[in-house]
Amino acid sequence: MRIYSAQKYQELLVNSILWIDWQIQNIVGSKNLSLADEYAQANQEIVKTLTKIIKAG
């Protein structure tokens, strides 16, 4: 386990929010959400990404 200063944790938190947003935007941007199968696939990919984050925490 790494030990970070409070400032470093703040930086990590800010950057993680930007990374999550970037991941979701890439998933959504690569799909045609008006098509049911691509909408479902985007949803599954977002859930998979968020689940990884939860399990890592």
Biopython code that builds the backbone (N, CA, C, O; Angstrom):
import numpy as np
from Bio.PDB.StructureBuilder import StructureBuilder

atoms = [
    (1, "MET", "N", (0.839, -1.179, 0.000)),
    (1, "MET", "CA", (0.000, 0.000, 0.000)),
    (1, "MET", "C", (0.883, 1.241, 0.000)),
    (1, "MET", "O", (1.876, 1.326, 0.723)),
    (2, "ARG", "N", (0.492, 2.192, -0.826)),
    (2, "ARG", "CA", (1.251, 3.434, -0.894)),
    (2, "ARG", "C", (0.713, 4.431, 0.112)),
    (2, "ARG", "O", (-0.474, 4.431, 0.437)),
    (3, "ILE", "N", (1.591, 5.269, 0.593)),
    (3, "ILE", "CA", (1.197, 6.318, 1.513)),
    (3, "ILE", "C", (1.403, 7.656, 0.807)),
    (3, "ILE", "O", (2.498, 7.965, 0.337)),
    (4, "TYR", "N", (0.333, 8.437, 0.741)),
    (4, "TYR", "CA", (0.369, 9.730, 0.073)),
    (4, "TYR", "C", (0.043, 10.838, 1.075)),
    (4, "TYR", "O", (-0.594, 10.606, 2.103)),
    (5, "SER", "N", (0.491, 12.032, 0.748)),
    (5, "SER", "CA", (0.121, 13.200, 1.558)),
    (5, "SER", "C", (-1.337, 13.551, 1.266)),
    (5, "SER", "O", (-1.915, 13.084, 0.284)),
    (6, "ALA", "N", (-1.914, 14.371, 2.123)),
    (6, "ALA", "CA", (-3.296, 14.800, 1.919)),
    (6, "ALA", "C", (-3.457, 15.508, 0.578)),
    (6, "ALA", "O", (-4.464, 15.336, -0.108)),
    (7, "GLN", "N", (-2.453, 16.305, 0.210)),
    (7, "GLN", "CA", (-2.509, 17.017, -1.068)),
    (7, "GLN", "C", (-2.504, 16.029, -2.228)),
    (7, "GLN", "O", (-3.238, 16.214, -3.198)),
    (8, "LYS", "N", (-1.693, 14.990, -2.140)),
    (8, "LYS", "CA", (-1.636, 13.986, -3.200)),
    (8, "LYS", "C", (-2.968, 13.249, -3.320)),
    (8, "LYS", "O", (-3.419, 12.972, -4.431)),
    (9, "TYR", "N", (-3.607, 12.926, -2.185)),
    (9, "TYR", "CA", (-4.925, 12.291, -2.225)),
    (9, "TYR", "C", (-5.945, 13.191, -2.915)),
    (9, "TYR", "O", (-6.785, 12.710, -3.676)),
    (10, "GLN", "N", (-5.875, 14.493, -2.654)),
    (10, "GLN", "CA", (-6.771, 15.436, -3.312)),
    (10, "GLN", "C", (-6.542, 15.418, -4.825)),
    (10, "GLN", "O", (-7.500, 15.412, -5.598)),
    (11, "GLU", "N", (-5.285, 15.408, -5.245)),
    (11, "GLU", "CA", (-4.963, 15.357, -6.665)),
    (11, "GLU", "C", (-5.470, 14.065, -7.290)),
    (11, "GLU", "O", (-6.047, 14.076, -8.377)),
    (12, "LEU", "N", (-5.253, 12.955, -6.598)),
    (12, "LEU", "CA", (-5.730, 11.667, -7.101)),
    (12, "LEU", "C", (-7.241, 11.657, -7.239)),
    (12, "LEU", "O", (-7.774, 11.132, -8.217)),
    (13, "LEU", "N", (-7.932, 12.229, -6.273)),
    (13, "LEU", "CA", (-9.389, 12.287, -6.315)),
    (13, "LEU", "C", (-9.873, 13.107, -7.497)),
    (13, "LEU", "O", (-10.761, 12.675, -8.231)),
    (14, "VAL", "N", (-9.303, 14.274, -7.686)),
    (14, "VAL", "CA", (-9.693, 15.134, -8.813)),
    (14, "VAL", "C", (-9.426, 14.429, -10.134)),
    (14, "VAL", "O", (-10.275, 14.429, -11.025)),
    (15, "ASN", "N", (-8.253, 13.832, -10.260)),
    (15, "ASN", "CA", (-7.898, 13.158, -11.503)),
    (15, "ASN", "C", (-8.754, 11.921, -11.744)),
    (15, "ASN", "O", (-9.050, 11.593, -12.894)),
    (16, "SER", "N", (-9.154, 11.235, -10.691)),
    (16, "SER", "CA", (-9.976, 10.036, -10.878)),
    (16, "SER", "C", (-11.354, 10.415, -11.421)),
    (16, "SER", "O", (-11.918, 9.698, -12.246)),
    (17, "ILE", "N", (-11.885, 11.530, -10.961)),
    (17, "ILE", "CA", (-13.180, 11.978, -11.471)),
    (17, "ILE", "C", (-13.069, 12.290, -12.959)),
    (17, "ILE", "O", (-13.948, 11.924, -13.738)),
    (18, "LEU", "N", (-11.998, 12.961, -13.353)),
    (18, "LEU", "CA", (-11.784, 13.271, -14.767)),
    (18, "LEU", "C", (-11.606, 11.999, -15.584)),
    (18, "LEU", "O", (-12.100, 11.908, -16.708)),
    (19, "TRP", "N", (-10.904, 11.018, -15.026)),
    (19, "TRP", "CA", (-10.673, 9.750, -15.725)),
    (19, "TRP", "C", (-11.982, 8.994, -15.913)),
    (19, "TRP", "O", (-12.236, 8.454, -16.990)),
    (20, "ILE", "N", (-12.820, 8.950, -14.868)),
    (20, "ILE", "CA", (-14.107, 8.264, -14.972)),
    (20, "ILE", "C", (-14.970, 8.940, -16.033)),
    (20, "ILE", "O", (-15.589, 8.262, -16.853)),
    (21, "ASP", "N", (-15.014, 10.251, -16.022)),
    (21, "ASP", "CA", (-15.776, 10.997, -17.019)),
    (21, "ASP", "C", (-15.265, 10.703, -18.420)),
    (21, "ASP", "O", (-16.053, 10.502, -19.344)),
    (22, "TRP", "N", (-13.954, 10.677, -18.578)),
    (22, "TRP", "CA", (-13.342, 10.390, -19.883)),
    (22, "TRP", "C", (-13.705, 8.984, -20.352)),
    (22, "TRP", "O", (-14.023, 8.783, -21.524)),
    (23, "GLN", "N", (-13.658, 8.017, -19.446)),
    (23, "GLN", "CA", (-14.011, 6.641, -19.794)),
    (23, "GLN", "C", (-15.460, 6.557, -20.277)),
    (23, "GLN", "O", (-15.746, 5.955, -21.312)),
    (24, "ILE", "N", (-16.361, 7.165, -19.520)),
    (24, "ILE", "CA", (-17.779, 7.112, -19.880)),
    (24, "ILE", "C", (-18.027, 7.835, -21.207)),
    (24, "ILE", "O", (-18.787, 7.346, -22.043)),
    (25, "GLN", "N", (-17.396, 8.989, -21.405)),
    (25, "GLN", "CA", (-17.558, 9.716, -22.665)),
    (25, "GLN", "C", (-17.060, 8.893, -23.858)),
    (25, "GLN", "O", (-17.672, 8.909, -24.926)),
    (26, "ASN", "N", (-15.951, 8.177, -23.672)),
    (26, "ASN", "CA", (-15.444, 7.323, -24.750)),
    (26, "ASN", "C", (-16.400, 6.179, -25.054)),
    (26, "ASN", "O", (-16.616, 5.834, -26.216)),
    (27, "ILE", "N", (-16.967, 5.597, -24.019)),
    (27, "ILE", "CA", (-17.919, 4.502, -24.223)),
    (27, "ILE", "C", (-19.153, 5.011, -24.958)),
    (27, "ILE", "O", (-19.572, 4.424, -25.956)),
    (28, "VAL", "N", (-19.731, 6.095, -24.468)),
    (28, "VAL", "CA", (-20.952, 6.646, -25.056)),
    (28, "VAL", "C", (-20.683, 7.175, -26.468)),
    (28, "VAL", "O", (-21.504, 7.002, -27.369)),
    (29, "GLY", "N", (-19.539, 7.815, -26.651)),
    (29, "GLY", "CA", (-19.209, 8.400, -27.944)),
    (29, "GLY", "C", (-18.958, 7.389, -29.040)),
    (29, "GLY", "O", (-19.040, 7.712, -30.225)),
    (30, "SER", "N", (-18.651, 6.155, -28.643)),
    (30, "SER", "CA", (-18.356, 5.128, -29.647)),
    (30, "SER", "C", (-19.591, 4.324, -30.043)),
    (30, "SER", "O", (-19.499, 3.396, -30.847)),
    (31, "LYS", "N", (-20.735, 4.676, -29.483)),
    (31, "LYS", "CA", (-21.962, 3.917, -29.741)),
    (31, "LYS", "C", (-23.051, 4.825, -30.315)),
    (31, "LYS", "O", (-23.087, 6.029, -30.064)),
    (32, "ASN", "N", (-23.925, 4.208, -31.086)),
    (32, "ASN", "CA", (-25.134, 4.890, -31.555)),
    (32, "ASN", "C", (-26.229, 4.534, -30.555)),
    (32, "ASN", "O", (-26.828, 3.462, -30.637)),
    (33, "LEU", "N", (-26.485, 5.430, -29.619)),
    (33, "LEU", "CA", (-27.399, 5.140, -28.520)),
    (33, "LEU", "C", (-28.865, 5.069, -28.948)),
    (33, "LEU", "O", (-29.728, 4.711, -28.147)),
    (34, "SER", "N", (-29.145, 5.406, -30.192)),
    (34, "SER", "CA", (-30.520, 5.259, -30.682)),
    (34, "SER", "C", (-30.813, 3.806, -31.083)),
    (34, "SER", "O", (-31.964, 3.440, -31.321)),
    (35, "LEU", "N", (-29.769, 2.995, -31.154)),
    (35, "LEU", "CA", (-29.937, 1.564, -31.444)),
    (35, "LEU", "C", (-29.931, 0.789, -30.135)),
    (35, "LEU", "O", (-29.025, 0.940, -29.315)),
    (36, "ALA", "N", (-30.939, -0.031, -29.950)),
    (36, "ALA", "CA", (-31.109, -0.729, -28.674)),
    (36, "ALA", "C", (-29.901, -1.578, -28.303)),
    (36, "ALA", "O", (-29.494, -1.589, -27.142)),
    (37, "ASP", "N", (-29.320, -2.291, -29.268)),
    (37, "ASP", "CA", (-28.188, -3.166, -28.943)),
    (37, "ASP", "C", (-26.951, -2.368, -28.550)),
    (37, "ASP", "O", (-26.221, -2.769, -27.645)),
    (38, "GLU", "N", (-26.710, -1.253, -29.212)),
    (38, "GLU", "CA", (-25.556, -0.432, -28.864)),
    (38, "GLU", "C", (-25.783, 0.316, -27.548)),
    (38, "GLU", "O", (-24.841, 0.540, -26.789)),
    (39, "TYR", "N", (-27.025, 0.697, -27.283)),
    (39, "TYR", "CA", (-27.367, 1.319, -26.007)),
    (39, "TYR", "C", (-27.107, 0.330, -24.875)),
    (39, "TYR", "O", (-26.510, 0.683, -23.858)),
    (40, "ALA", "N", (-27.556, -0.906, -25.056)),
    (40, "ALA", "CA", (-27.349, -1.943, -24.040)),
    (40, "ALA", "C", (-25.863, -2.231, -23.855)),
    (40, "ALA", "O", (-25.405, -2.424, -22.729)),
    (41, "GLN", "N", (-25.115, -2.261, -24.944)),
    (41, "GLN", "CA", (-23.678, -2.514, -24.862)),
    (41, "GLN", "C", (-22.970, -1.382, -24.115)),
    (41, "GLN", "O", (-22.097, -1.639, -23.286)),
    (42, "ALA", "N", (-23.337, -0.143, -24.399)),
    (42, "ALA", "CA", (-22.746, 1.000, -23.692)),
    (42, "ALA", "C", (-23.056, 0.910, -22.205)),
    (42, "ALA", "O", (-22.187, 1.146, -21.365)),
    (43, "ASN", "N", (-24.288, 0.569, -21.888)),
    (43, "ASN", "CA", (-24.693, 0.428, -20.497)),
    (43, "ASN", "C", (-23.855, -0.649, -19.804)),
    (43, "ASN", "O", (-23.379, -0.438, -18.688)),
    (44, "GLN", "N", (-23.675, -1.774, -20.441)),
    (44, "GLN", "CA", (-22.881, -2.868, -19.868)),
    (44, "GLN", "C", (-21.429, -2.439, -19.652)),
    (44, "GLN", "O", (-20.830, -2.765, -18.627)),
    (45, "GLU", "N", (-20.868, -1.717, -20.606)),
    (45, "GLU", "CA", (-19.476, -1.272, -20.484)),
    (45, "GLU", "C", (-19.310, -0.260, -19.346)),
    (45, "GLU", "O", (-18.312, -0.287, -18.626)),
    (46, "ILE", "N", (-20.285, 0.624, -19.190)),
    (46, "ILE", "CA", (-20.226, 1.596, -18.098)),
    (46, "ILE", "C", (-20.329, 0.886, -16.755)),
    (46, "ILE", "O", (-19.568, 1.184, -15.835)),
    (47, "VAL", "N", (-21.260, -0.045, -16.640)),
    (47, "VAL", "CA", (-21.405, -0.806, -15.396)),
    (47, "VAL", "C", (-20.126, -1.583, -15.096)),
    (47, "VAL", "O", (-19.693, -1.632, -13.945)),
    (48, "LYS", "N", (-19.523, -2.185, -16.104)),
    (48, "LYS", "CA", (-18.278, -2.930, -15.933)),
    (48, "LYS", "C", (-17.162, -2.004, -15.408)),
    (48, "LYS", "O", (-16.423, -2.368, -14.493)),
    (49, "THR", "N", (-17.057, -0.829, -15.988)),
    (49, "THR", "CA", (-16.035, 0.138, -15.562)),
    (49, "THR", "C", (-16.259, 0.571, -14.113)),
    (49, "THR", "O", (-15.321, 0.602, -13.316)),
    (50, "LEU", "N", (-17.496, 0.902, -13.781)),
    (50, "LEU", "CA", (-17.798, 1.348, -12.415)),
    (50, "LEU", "C", (-17.630, 0.212, -11.407)),
    (50, "LEU", "O", (-17.224, 0.450, -10.269)),
    (51, "THR", "N", (-17.935, -1.008, -11.812)),
    (51, "THR", "CA", (-17.756, -2.165, -10.931)),
    (51, "THR", "C", (-16.279, -2.381, -10.622)),
    (51, "THR", "O", (-15.924, -2.698, -9.487)),
    (52, "LYS", "N", (-15.425, -2.212, -11.613)),
    (52, "LYS", "CA", (-13.978, -2.330, -11.390)),
    (52, "LYS", "C", (-13.509, -1.312, -10.342)),
    (52, "LYS", "O", (-12.684, -1.626, -9.484)),
    (53, "ILE", "N", (-14.043, -0.101, -10.426)),
    (53, "ILE", "CA", (-13.664, 0.948, -9.479)),
    (53, "ILE", "C", (-14.109, 0.579, -8.078)),
    (53, "ILE", "O", (-13.355, 0.744, -7.119)),
    (54, "ILE", "N", (-15.324, 0.083, -7.956)),
    (54, "ILE", "CA", (-15.851, -0.301, -6.647)),
    (54, "ILE", "C", (-15.023, -1.445, -6.046)),
    (54, "ILE", "O", (-14.700, -1.423, -4.858)),
    (55, "LYS", "N", (-14.688, -2.430, -6.861)),
    (55, "LYS", "CA", (-13.905, -3.564, -6.374)),
    (55, "LYS", "C", (-12.494, -3.165, -6.000)),
    (55, "LYS", "O", (-11.896, -3.767, -5.109)),
    (56, "ALA", "N", (-11.947, -2.149, -6.673)),
    (56, "ALA", "CA", (-10.592, -1.691, -6.382)),
    (56, "ALA", "C", (-10.525, -0.925, -5.065)),
    (56, "ALA", "O", (-9.474, -0.845, -4.429)),
    (57, "GLY", "N", (-11.669, -0.364, -4.667)),
    (57, "GLY", "CA", (-11.705, 0.461, -3.456)),
    (57, "GLY", "C", (-11.822, -0.384, -2.254)),
    (57, "GLY", "O", (-11.867, 0.134, -1.138)),
]
sb = StructureBuilder()
sb.init_structure("model")
sb.init_model(0)
sb.init_chain("A")
sb.init_seg("    ")
for serial, (resi, resn, name, xyz) in enumerate(atoms, 1):
    if name == "N":
        sb.init_residue(resn, " ", resi, " ")
    sb.init_atom(name, np.array(xyz, "f"), 0.0, 1.0, " ", f" {name:<3s}", serial, name[0])
structure = sb.get_structure()
